[in-house]
Amino acid sequence: KNKKPKKALKKRGSATAQSQKYVYDFGKKTDGDATQRSLLGGKGANLAEMARIGLPVPPGFTIT
């Protein structure tokens, strides 16, 4: 018999205190702002801030 060892299943589900966000949206829904420059980078923070104050910004995202 060719039995492979069973792998432990990782539980997926709700976010925990240890989970970290890597993708920040901007456009109609904006996740970041100018105060997050060190996280989003200059361009990402500025695009998020412009979207937040209502300037026309094409929808997109920043990966951190």
PyMOL Python script that loads the backbone (N, CA, C, O; Angstrom):
from pymol import cmd

cmd.read_pdbstr("""\
ATOM      1  N   LYS A   1       0.840  -1.186   0.000  1.00  0.00           N
ATOM      2  CA  LYS A   1       0.000   0.000   0.000  1.00  0.00           C
ATOM      3  C   LYS A   1       0.878   1.240   0.000  1.00  0.00           C
ATOM      4  O   LYS A   1       1.912   1.299   0.665  1.00  0.00           O
ATOM      5  N   ASN A   2       0.438   2.216  -0.758  1.00  0.00           N
ATOM      6  CA  ASN A   2       1.190   3.465  -0.872  1.00  0.00           C
ATOM      7  C   ASN A   2       0.480   4.560  -0.087  1.00  0.00           C
ATOM      8  O   ASN A   2      -0.256   5.364  -0.659  1.00  0.00           O
ATOM      9  N   LYS A   3       0.701   4.588   1.211  1.00  0.00           N
ATOM     10  CA  LYS A   3       0.044   5.593   2.048  1.00  0.00           C
ATOM     11  C   LYS A   3       0.992   6.753   2.298  1.00  0.00           C
ATOM     12  O   LYS A   3       2.132   6.565   2.724  1.00  0.00           O
ATOM     13  N   LYS A   4       0.507   7.936   2.031  1.00  0.00           N
ATOM     14  CA  LYS A   4       1.286   9.136   2.306  1.00  0.00           C
ATOM     15  C   LYS A   4       0.903   9.659   3.683  1.00  0.00           C
ATOM     16  O   LYS A   4      -0.252   9.540   4.091  1.00  0.00           O
ATOM     17  N   PRO A   5       1.847  10.228   4.392  1.00  0.00           N
ATOM     18  CA  PRO A   5       1.492  10.797   5.699  1.00  0.00           C
ATOM     19  C   PRO A   5       0.514  11.952   5.519  1.00  0.00           C
ATOM     20  O   PRO A   5       0.611  12.732   4.572  1.00  0.00           O
ATOM     21  N   LYS A   6      -0.418  12.036   6.443  1.00  0.00           N
ATOM     22  CA  LYS A   6      -1.408  13.106   6.372  1.00  0.00           C
ATOM     23  C   LYS A   6      -0.774  14.414   6.802  1.00  0.00           C
ATOM     24  O   LYS A   6      -0.027  14.470   7.779  1.00  0.00           O
ATOM     25  N   LYS A   7      -1.081  15.453   6.065  1.00  0.00           N
ATOM     26  CA  LYS A   7      -0.586  16.780   6.414  1.00  0.00           C
ATOM     27  C   LYS A   7      -1.580  17.448   7.346  1.00  0.00           C
ATOM     28  O   LYS A   7      -2.791  17.271   7.214  1.00  0.00           O
ATOM     29  N   ALA A   8      -1.067  18.200   8.268  1.00  0.00           N
ATOM     30  CA  ALA A   8      -1.944  18.953   9.172  1.00  0.00           C
ATOM     31  C   ALA A   8      -2.618  20.064   8.377  1.00  0.00           C
ATOM     32  O   ALA A   8      -1.968  20.778   7.614  1.00  0.00           O
ATOM     33  N   LEU A   9      -3.896  20.198   8.559  1.00  0.00           N
ATOM     34  CA  LEU A   9      -4.632  21.244   7.869  1.00  0.00           C
ATOM     35  C   LEU A   9      -4.491  22.553   8.625  1.00  0.00           C
ATOM     36  O   LEU A   9      -4.622  22.599   9.848  1.00  0.00           O
ATOM     37  N   LYS A  10      -4.222  23.608   7.882  1.00  0.00           N
ATOM     38  CA  LYS A  10      -4.148  24.921   8.508  1.00  0.00           C
ATOM     39  C   LYS A  10      -5.530  25.545   8.475  1.00  0.00           C
ATOM     40  O   LYS A  10      -6.210  25.522   7.449  1.00  0.00           O
ATOM     41  N   LYS A  11      -5.934  26.094   9.586  1.00  0.00           N
ATOM     42  CA  LYS A  11      -7.252  26.696   9.677  1.00  0.00           C
ATOM     43  C   LYS A  11      -7.239  28.066   9.014  1.00  0.00           C
ATOM     44  O   LYS A  11      -6.420  28.922   9.346  1.00  0.00           O
ATOM     45  N   ARG A  12      -8.137  28.256   8.092  1.00  0.00           N
ATOM     46  CA  ARG A  12      -8.313  29.561   7.465  1.00  0.00           C
ATOM     47  C   ARG A  12      -9.579  30.168   8.017  1.00  0.00           C
ATOM     48  O   ARG A  12     -10.523  29.459   8.366  1.00  0.00           O
ATOM     49  N   GLY A  13      -9.594  31.457   8.094  1.00  0.00           N
ATOM     50  CA  GLY A  13     -10.810  32.080   8.594  1.00  0.00           C
ATOM     51  C   GLY A  13     -10.569  33.509   8.988  1.00  0.00           C
ATOM     52  O   GLY A  13      -9.914  34.264   8.270  1.00  0.00           O
ATOM     53  N   SER A  14     -11.095  33.877  10.124  1.00  0.00           N
ATOM     54  CA  SER A  14     -11.069  35.267  10.543  1.00  0.00           C
ATOM     55  C   SER A  14      -9.647  35.749  10.806  1.00  0.00           C
ATOM     56  O   SER A  14      -8.749  34.970  11.125  1.00  0.00           O
ATOM     57  N   ALA A  15      -9.477  37.056  10.660  1.00  0.00           N
ATOM     58  CA  ALA A  15      -8.171  37.666  10.892  1.00  0.00           C
ATOM     59  C   ALA A  15      -7.825  37.612  12.372  1.00  0.00           C
ATOM     60  O   ALA A  15      -8.699  37.686  13.235  1.00  0.00           O
ATOM     61  N   THR A  16      -6.567  37.485  12.638  1.00  0.00           N
ATOM     62  CA  THR A  16      -6.106  37.479  14.019  1.00  0.00           C
ATOM     63  C   THR A  16      -5.216  38.689  14.250  1.00  0.00           C
ATOM     64  O   THR A  16      -4.921  39.441  13.321  1.00  0.00           O
ATOM     65  N   ALA A  17      -4.799  38.867  15.474  1.00  0.00           N
ATOM     66  CA  ALA A  17      -3.922  39.987  15.807  1.00  0.00           C
ATOM     67  C   ALA A  17      -2.585  39.857  15.084  1.00  0.00           C
ATOM     68  O   ALA A  17      -1.895  40.858  14.892  1.00  0.00           O
ATOM     69  N   GLN A  18      -2.210  38.662  14.686  1.00  0.00           N
ATOM     70  CA  GLN A  18      -0.931  38.452  14.028  1.00  0.00           C
ATOM     71  C   GLN A  18      -1.008  38.623  12.516  1.00  0.00           C
ATOM     72  O   GLN A  18       0.036  38.704  11.868  1.00  0.00           O
ATOM     73  N   SER A  19      -2.184  38.681  11.935  1.00  0.00           N
ATOM     74  CA  SER A  19      -2.284  38.817  10.488  1.00  0.00           C
ATOM     75  C   SER A  19      -1.889  40.230  10.082  1.00  0.00           C
ATOM     76  O   SER A  19      -2.145  41.194  10.804  1.00  0.00           O
ATOM     77  N   GLN A  20      -1.268  40.337   8.923  1.00  0.00           N
ATOM     78  CA  GLN A  20      -0.789  41.624   8.451  1.00  0.00           C
ATOM     79  C   GLN A  20      -1.375  41.891   7.078  1.00  0.00           C
ATOM     80  O   GLN A  20      -1.497  40.985   6.254  1.00  0.00           O
ATOM     81  N   LYS A  21      -1.729  43.119   6.845  1.00  0.00           N
ATOM     82  CA  LYS A  21      -2.303  43.507   5.566  1.00  0.00           C
ATOM     83  C   LYS A  21      -1.176  43.846   4.595  1.00  0.00           C
ATOM     84  O   LYS A  21      -0.239  44.560   4.954  1.00  0.00           O
ATOM     85  N   TYR A  22      -1.264  43.340   3.376  1.00  0.00           N
ATOM     86  CA  TYR A  22      -0.238  43.585   2.372  1.00  0.00           C
ATOM     87  C   TYR A  22      -0.749  44.392   1.181  1.00  0.00           C
ATOM     88  O   TYR A  22       0.053  45.000   0.472  1.00  0.00           O
ATOM     89  N   VAL A  23      -2.059  44.413   0.944  1.00  0.00           N
ATOM     90  CA  VAL A  23      -2.622  45.111  -0.205  1.00  0.00           C
ATOM     91  C   VAL A  23      -3.544  46.219   0.292  1.00  0.00           C
ATOM     92  O   VAL A  23      -4.469  45.971   1.065  1.00  0.00           O
ATOM     93  N   TYR A  24      -3.283  47.443  -0.162  1.00  0.00           N
ATOM     94  CA  TYR A  24      -4.075  48.614   0.213  1.00  0.00           C
ATOM     95  C   TYR A  24      -4.698  49.188  -1.047  1.00  0.00           C
ATOM     96  O   TYR A  24      -3.988  49.536  -1.991  1.00  0.00           O
ATOM     97  N   ASP A  25      -6.024  49.289  -1.067  1.00  0.00           N
ATOM     98  CA  ASP A  25      -6.756  49.800  -2.223  1.00  0.00           C
ATOM     99  C   ASP A  25      -6.816  51.317  -2.206  1.00  0.00           C
ATOM    100  O   ASP A  25      -6.770  51.941  -1.146  1.00  0.00           O
ATOM    101  N   PHE A  26      -6.920  51.906  -3.398  1.00  0.00           N
ATOM    102  CA  PHE A  26      -7.266  53.311  -3.522  1.00  0.00           C
ATOM    103  C   PHE A  26      -8.157  53.464  -4.737  1.00  0.00           C
ATOM    104  O   PHE A  26      -8.121  52.640  -5.650  1.00  0.00           O
ATOM    105  N   GLY A  27      -8.945  54.503  -4.749  1.00  0.00           N
ATOM    106  CA  GLY A  27      -9.946  54.736  -5.780  1.00  0.00           C
ATOM    107  C   GLY A  27     -11.247  55.062  -5.086  1.00  0.00           C
ATOM    108  O   GLY A  27     -11.284  55.959  -4.244  1.00  0.00           O
ATOM    109  N   LYS A  28     -12.320  54.358  -5.417  1.00  0.00           N
ATOM    110  CA  LYS A  28     -13.600  54.600  -4.741  1.00  0.00           C
ATOM    111  C   LYS A  28     -13.503  54.282  -3.258  1.00  0.00           C
ATOM    112  O   LYS A  28     -13.990  55.046  -2.425  1.00  0.00           O
ATOM    113  N   LYS A  29     -12.881  53.165  -2.924  1.00  0.00           N
ATOM    114  CA  LYS A  29     -12.661  52.773  -1.528  1.00  0.00           C
ATOM    115  C   LYS A  29     -11.164  52.903  -1.268  1.00  0.00           C
ATOM    116  O   LYS A  29     -10.348  52.313  -1.976  1.00  0.00           O
ATOM    117  N   THR A  30     -10.812  53.684  -0.244  1.00  0.00           N
ATOM    118  CA  THR A  30      -9.401  53.935   0.029  1.00  0.00           C
ATOM    119  C   THR A  30      -9.033  53.411   1.403  1.00  0.00           C
ATOM    120  O   THR A  30      -9.669  53.758   2.398  1.00  0.00           O
ATOM    121  N   ASP A  31      -8.008  52.578   1.457  1.00  0.00           N
ATOM    122  CA  ASP A  31      -7.573  51.990   2.722  1.00  0.00           C
ATOM    123  C   ASP A  31      -6.509  52.820   3.433  1.00  0.00           C
ATOM    124  O   ASP A  31      -6.432  52.780   4.661  1.00  0.00           O
ATOM    125  N   GLY A  32      -5.694  53.564   2.708  1.00  0.00           N
ATOM    126  CA  GLY A  32      -4.580  54.283   3.309  1.00  0.00           C
ATOM    127  C   GLY A  32      -4.755  55.788   3.226  1.00  0.00           C
ATOM    128  O   GLY A  32      -5.773  56.286   2.744  1.00  0.00           O
ATOM    129  N   ASP A  33      -3.738  56.508   3.707  1.00  0.00           N
ATOM    130  CA  ASP A  33      -3.702  57.967   3.591  1.00  0.00           C
ATOM    131  C   ASP A  33      -2.250  58.432   3.668  1.00  0.00           C
ATOM    132  O   ASP A  33      -1.337  57.610   3.751  1.00  0.00           O
ATOM    133  N   ALA A  34      -2.034  59.755   3.641  1.00  0.00           N
ATOM    134  CA  ALA A  34      -0.687  60.314   3.588  1.00  0.00           C
ATOM    135  C   ALA A  34       0.147  59.988   4.823  1.00  0.00           C
ATOM    136  O   ALA A  34       1.376  60.011   4.750  1.00  0.00           O
ATOM    137  N   THR A  35      -0.480  59.689   5.944  1.00  0.00           N
ATOM    138  CA  THR A  35       0.277  59.381   7.163  1.00  0.00           C
ATOM    139  C   THR A  35       0.974  58.026   7.083  1.00  0.00           C
ATOM    140  O   THR A  35       1.820  57.721   7.925  1.00  0.00           O
ATOM    141  N   GLN A  36       0.635  57.209   6.087  1.00  0.00           N
ATOM    142  CA  GLN A  36       1.216  55.870   5.955  1.00  0.00           C
ATOM    143  C   GLN A  36       2.318  55.826   4.895  1.00  0.00           C
ATOM    144  O   GLN A  36       2.531  54.791   4.262  1.00  0.00           O
ATOM    145  N   ARG A  37       3.007  56.931   4.705  1.00  0.00           N
ATOM    146  CA  ARG A  37       4.048  57.024   3.678  1.00  0.00           C
ATOM    147  C   ARG A  37       5.131  55.952   3.846  1.00  0.00           C
ATOM    148  O   ARG A  37       5.579  55.370   2.858  1.00  0.00           O
ATOM    149  N   SER A  38       5.552  55.687   5.075  1.00  0.00           N
ATOM    150  CA  SER A  38       6.612  54.687   5.282  1.00  0.00           C
ATOM    151  C   SER A  38       6.138  53.278   4.930  1.00  0.00           C
ATOM    152  O   SER A  38       6.953  52.424   4.582  1.00  0.00           O
ATOM    153  N   LEU A  39       4.844  53.028   5.017  1.00  0.00           N
ATOM    154  CA  LEU A  39       4.283  51.720   4.687  1.00  0.00           C
ATOM    155  C   LEU A  39       3.950  51.612   3.203  1.00  0.00           C
ATOM    156  O   LEU A  39       4.283  50.616   2.562  1.00  0.00           O
ATOM    157  N   LEU A  40       3.288  52.642   2.651  1.00  0.00           N
ATOM    158  CA  LEU A  40       2.786  52.600   1.279  1.00  0.00           C
ATOM    159  C   LEU A  40       3.767  53.144   0.250  1.00  0.00           C
ATOM    160  O   LEU A  40       3.580  52.937  -0.949  1.00  0.00           O
ATOM    161  N   GLY A  41       4.804  53.833   0.698  1.00  0.00           N
ATOM    162  CA  GLY A  41       5.700  54.513  -0.230  1.00  0.00           C
ATOM    163  C   GLY A  41       5.095  55.849  -0.629  1.00  0.00           C
ATOM    164  O   GLY A  41       3.904  56.081  -0.418  1.00  0.00           O
ATOM    165  N   GLY A  42       5.889  56.712  -1.193  1.00  0.00           N
ATOM    166  CA  GLY A  42       5.429  58.047  -1.548  1.00  0.00           C
ATOM    167  C   GLY A  42       4.275  58.056  -2.534  1.00  0.00           C
ATOM    168  O   GLY A  42       3.267  58.726  -2.307  1.00  0.00           O
ATOM    169  N   LYS A  43       4.412  57.322  -3.616  1.00  0.00           N
ATOM    170  CA  LYS A  43       3.369  57.308  -4.646  1.00  0.00           C
ATOM    171  C   LYS A  43       2.082  56.684  -4.115  1.00  0.00           C
ATOM    172  O   LYS A  43       0.998  57.222  -4.343  1.00  0.00           O
ATOM    173  N   GLY A  44       2.183  55.565  -3.415  1.00  0.00           N
ATOM    174  CA  GLY A  44       0.999  54.901  -2.871  1.00  0.00           C
ATOM    175  C   GLY A  44       0.270  55.770  -1.864  1.00  0.00           C
ATOM    176  O   GLY A  44      -0.959  55.853  -1.880  1.00  0.00           O
ATOM    177  N   ALA A  45       1.035  56.426  -0.974  1.00  0.00           N
ATOM    178  CA  ALA A  45       0.425  57.292   0.037  1.00  0.00           C
ATOM    179  C   ALA A  45      -0.243  58.501  -0.609  1.00  0.00           C
ATOM    180  O   ALA A  45      -1.336  58.897  -0.204  1.00  0.00           O
ATOM    181  N   ASN A  46       0.412  59.088  -1.614  1.00  0.00           N
ATOM    182  CA  ASN A  46      -0.169  60.258  -2.279  1.00  0.00           C
ATOM    183  C   ASN A  46      -1.417  59.899  -3.076  1.00  0.00           C
ATOM    184  O   ASN A  46      -2.392  60.651  -3.056  1.00  0.00           O
ATOM    185  N   LEU A  47      -1.411  58.775  -3.773  1.00  0.00           N
ATOM    186  CA  LEU A  47      -2.615  58.353  -4.504  1.00  0.00           C
ATOM    187  C   LEU A  47      -3.762  58.063  -3.541  1.00  0.00           C
ATOM    188  O   LEU A  47      -4.904  58.437  -3.808  1.00  0.00           O
ATOM    189  N   ALA A  48      -3.470  57.404  -2.432  1.00  0.00           N
ATOM    190  CA  ALA A  48      -4.510  57.121  -1.440  1.00  0.00           C
ATOM    191  C   ALA A  48      -5.059  58.412  -0.851  1.00  0.00           C
ATOM    192  O   ALA A  48      -6.269  58.537  -0.661  1.00  0.00           O
ATOM    193  N   GLU A  49      -4.190  59.371  -0.561  1.00  0.00           N
ATOM    194  CA  GLU A  49      -4.629  60.649   0.009  1.00  0.00           C
ATOM    195  C   GLU A  49      -5.468  61.437  -0.993  1.00  0.00           C
ATOM    196  O   GLU A  49      -6.486  62.018  -0.618  1.00  0.00           O
ATOM    197  N   MET A  50      -5.060  61.466  -2.255  1.00  0.00           N
ATOM    198  CA  MET A  50      -5.844  62.178  -3.274  1.00  0.00           C
ATOM    199  C   MET A  50      -7.224  61.547  -3.422  1.00  0.00           C
ATOM    200  O   MET A  50      -8.217  62.262  -3.552  1.00  0.00           O
ATOM    201  N   ALA A  51      -7.297  60.223  -3.403  1.00  0.00           N
ATOM    202  CA  ALA A  51      -8.594  59.549  -3.483  1.00  0.00           C
ATOM    203  C   ALA A  51      -9.431  59.848  -2.246  1.00  0.00           C
ATOM    204  O   ALA A  51     -10.644  60.035  -2.341  1.00  0.00           O
ATOM    205  N   ARG A  52      -8.777  59.893  -1.076  1.00  0.00           N
ATOM    206  CA  ARG A  52      -9.490  60.144   0.178  1.00  0.00           C
ATOM    207  C   ARG A  52     -10.137  61.523   0.201  1.00  0.00           C
ATOM    208  O   ARG A  52     -11.234  61.680   0.738  1.00  0.00           O
ATOM    209  N   ILE A  53      -9.473  62.528  -0.376  1.00  0.00           N
ATOM    210  CA  ILE A  53     -10.040  63.883  -0.361  1.00  0.00           C
ATOM    211  C   ILE A  53     -10.961  64.147  -1.546  1.00  0.00           C
ATOM    212  O   ILE A  53     -11.492  65.249  -1.682  1.00  0.00           O
ATOM    213  N   GLY A  54     -11.157  63.145  -2.408  1.00  0.00           N
ATOM    214  CA  GLY A  54     -12.152  63.256  -3.464  1.00  0.00           C
ATOM    215  C   GLY A  54     -11.631  63.625  -4.836  1.00  0.00           C
ATOM    216  O   GLY A  54     -12.430  63.862  -5.742  1.00  0.00           O
ATOM    217  N   LEU A  55     -10.329  63.682  -5.026  1.00  0.00           N
ATOM    218  CA  LEU A  55      -9.790  63.957  -6.356  1.00  0.00           C
ATOM    219  C   LEU A  55      -9.939  62.715  -7.230  1.00  0.00           C
ATOM    220  O   LEU A  55      -9.915  61.595  -6.721  1.00  0.00           O
ATOM    221  N   PRO A  56     -10.093  62.905  -8.542  1.00  0.00           N
ATOM    222  CA  PRO A  56     -10.247  61.736  -9.419  1.00  0.00           C
ATOM    223  C   PRO A  56      -8.935  60.942  -9.521  1.00  0.00           C
ATOM    224  O   PRO A  56      -7.919  61.450  -9.995  1.00  0.00           O
ATOM    225  N   VAL A  57      -8.988  59.712  -9.074  1.00  0.00           N
ATOM    226  CA  VAL A  57      -7.834  58.806  -9.110  1.00  0.00           C
ATOM    227  C   VAL A  57      -8.318  57.484  -9.686  1.00  0.00           C
ATOM    228  O   VAL A  57      -9.319  56.941  -9.217  1.00  0.00           O
ATOM    229  N   PRO A  58      -7.626  56.951 -10.699  1.00  0.00           N
ATOM    230  CA  PRO A  58      -8.050  55.649 -11.213  1.00  0.00           C
ATOM    231  C   PRO A  58      -7.919  54.587 -10.124  1.00  0.00           C
ATOM    232  O   PRO A  58      -6.965  54.618  -9.347  1.00  0.00           O
ATOM    233  N   PRO A  59      -8.860  53.654 -10.055  1.00  0.00           N
ATOM    234  CA  PRO A  59      -8.781  52.621  -9.018  1.00  0.00           C
ATOM    235  C   PRO A  59      -7.504  51.802  -9.165  1.00  0.00           C
ATOM    236  O   PRO A  59      -7.054  51.508 -10.272  1.00  0.00           O
ATOM    237  N   GLY A  60      -6.943  51.447  -8.033  1.00  0.00           N
ATOM    238  CA  GLY A  60      -5.724  50.649  -8.035  1.00  0.00           C
ATOM    239  C   GLY A  60      -5.412  50.153  -6.645  1.00  0.00           C
ATOM    240  O   GLY A  60      -6.265  50.172  -5.758  1.00  0.00           O
ATOM    241  N   PHE A  61      -4.180  49.709  -6.459  1.00  0.00           N
ATOM    242  CA  PHE A  61      -3.779  49.185  -5.156  1.00  0.00           C
ATOM    243  C   PHE A  61      -2.276  49.332  -4.990  1.00  0.00           C
ATOM    244  O   PHE A  61      -1.536  49.495  -5.961  1.00  0.00           O
ATOM    245  N   THR A  62      -1.847  49.272  -3.752  1.00  0.00           N
ATOM    246  CA  THR A  62      -0.429  49.286  -3.405  1.00  0.00           C
ATOM    247  C   THR A  62      -0.132  48.009  -2.634  1.00  0.00           C
ATOM    248  O   THR A  62      -0.865  47.651  -1.712  1.00  0.00           O
ATOM    249  N   ILE A  63       0.929  47.329  -3.004  1.00  0.00           N
ATOM    250  CA  ILE A  63       1.356  46.132  -2.285  1.00  0.00           C
ATOM    251  C   ILE A  63       2.541  46.517  -1.408  1.00  0.00           C
ATOM    252  O   ILE A  63       3.507  47.116  -1.879  1.00  0.00           O
ATOM    253  N   THR A  64       2.456  46.164  -0.123  1.00  0.00           N
ATOM    254  CA  THR A  64       3.544  46.514   0.797  1.00  0.00           C
ATOM    255  C   THR A  64       4.363  45.294   1.145  1.00  0.00           C
ATOM    256  O   THR A  64       5.323  45.392   1.908  1.00  0.00           O
TER     257      THR A  64
END
""", "prot")
cmd.dss("prot")
cmd.show_as("cartoon", "prot")
cmd.util.cbc("prot")
cmd.orient("prot")
